[in-house]
């Protein structure tokens, strides 16, 4: 008790030698309580300094952590090289890959340029009403009134078109109630997606106008097969009172050059027709994004996309040359076509231009005979499927004919 009272009034000093000798007579619990009181009454330790602002507050790694593993022994044996079978498989995969693009169908070899030169000009009034019934089905009601361009002499017509499509193909049919005829197309992917089977047909009702004029039904079957750098087509048709057999092949020779040919046999007059096509395409390069190489930027800006094609029709002895150039990508495009006959030295030239604006598109075509064609299409809204107003005009100074028409497209 005297020891505890002395500790409360003054600092507790360490026990003397006599006290140490007498510890064997003090109970163990009283000794531990005395030691803890002595530690609590001692001055507190100085706290560690705070870390600086922005410093990493992660706990330091344990200095007693295990040292990193030793580097591998240089004398150890390296893994064995790949086997001969692995080398052959890699070489086969590299040989199968090609930098040449697929040239596309032979029928579309020159369509890129002809699409700007073959304008759909008309007279009178046209109205097309499109309706999307489902993600896979759409219908179109087409009216054409006040025209003199229908071959059978009618001045008005109505057609109903329906189309069903999915990832594997499409089915489309067009019905003309007045003529009593149905035109149809069926496209379907075959051979696991490597080919496309097509069927195009025209059927006229027995009491329809086409049947009264003596026209025949027609059927055409096609099989398109393509590889990485080529496309091919097999064709069979029944039209004009005879059968038609044909095939074509289109090959990408270099990344820019493609060539091919087509041959057809007409059993009605036992004649063989053929044509050959060559196409050269130059894709526009992207402009350099660095500011230091100004010369490269100018060269890339001047490099435009263009296409040149030549087509020779053997049975007619006609040579067609087409050229298309994108002056401004997706804005301004120019096209030209030259048709000449080496035997008779007759020629025909066409020049065309297309201007795509924000909400309108203008097409112009002028030929060597003085005929001028133009089509203006203006969208009446910014949302997809907005109505579009179309104006078409044609002036032929040689025959002194004028045509003007306007149309309205509703729905997408």
PELINBEL-V223545 format. One line per field, one symbol per residue. ss: DSSP state (@ for helix, = for strand, . for the rest). burial: I if it has 24 or more other C-alpha atoms within 12 Angstrom, else O. Layout:
ss: ???
burial: ???
//
This chain:
ss: .@@@@@@@@.......@@@@@@@@@..@@@@@@@@@@@@@...........................................@@@@@@@@@@@@@.........@@@..@@@@@@@......===========..=========..........===========..========....==========@@@.==========....@@@@.....=========...==========..===========....==========....============...........@@@@@@@@@..=========....===========...=========......==========...========...=========........=========....==========..
burial: OOOOOOOOOOOOOOOOOOOOOOOOOOOOOOOOOIOOOOOOOOOOOOOOOOOOOOOOOOOOOOOOOOOOOOOOOOOOOOOOOOOOOOOOOOOOOOOOOOOOIIIIIIIOIIIIIIIIIIIIIIIIIIIIIIOOOOOOOIIIIIIIIOIOOOOOOOOIIIIIIIIIOOOOOIIIIIIIOOIIIIIIIIIIOOOOOOIIIIIIIIIIIOOOOIOOOOOOIIIIIIIIIIIOIIIIIIIIIIOOOOOIIIIIIIIIOOOIIIIIIIIIOOOOOOOOIIIIIIIIIOOOOOOOOOOOOOOOOOOOOOOIIIIIIIIIIOOOOIIIIIIIIIOOOOOIIIIIIIIIOOOOOOOOIIIIIIIIOOOOIIIIIIIOOOIIIIIIIIIOOOOOOOIIIIIIIIIOOOOOOOIIIIIIIIIO
//
